[in-house]
Amino acid sequence: MRGATVARGARSQAVEDGIQHAGRNEINDLVWHWYAPNCLLDTAEQPWYKGFYTKATCFNVADAVNDSNGTNYQLLLRDIDAIAAQIKRLDRAKVPILFRPLYEPGEGWLWYGIYSPALFKKLWDILYDRITHYGNLQDIVWICNTADPVWYPGNDKCDIAQSITTPLLAAMVPPPTSTRSSRPSRRTRESWPWRKSVPFLIPI
């Protein structure tokens, strides 16, 4: 495993590292560590760098995803476009990725998973549509990390469902892959020669 982070303007080598990993026949597993788009408490007990935790933000996911004209919805798009810009750099370098956003929904400790499966799926839909269609980024294997099938966004928007049973990633349960066949791609997945997975983090 190799890790790299970027947050609040911090410099990161994550994309550069990913390109190097691909050059060594390694698969890049991109884990997006998404901070709440706004309303971070930023207190002594809940500092800004804990902004992905439920207790560290007052951001209301329900209000955001249900009002496409609202400020919070636009903040979601802002953040999604920011991560898409980094994925685009990998795409231009012809580096496909495994993409694992919005991990562990329903556990209650992350800001995007404290409401309901329906709201989570709506957020996933927004994320998927923005990156895939608006951003025209096709060479991505989408992974949903959830142990509970009620949170799974569906085979049309996800390639792999992954279950992590311990915080230290001690157990991985490989699920059925998507059966969808209509998603376009400039390169077929069968031609990808990568043999080893190298996760890295980009929190925004």
Secondary structure by P-SEA (a helix, b strand, c coil): ccccccccccccaaaaaaaaaaaabbbbbbbbbcccccccccccccccccccccccccccaaaaaaccccaaaaaaaaaaaaaaaaaaaaaaacccccccccccccccccccccccaaaaaaaaaaaaaaacccccccccbbbbbccccccccccccccbbbbbccccccbbbbcccccccccccccccccccccbbbbbbbcc
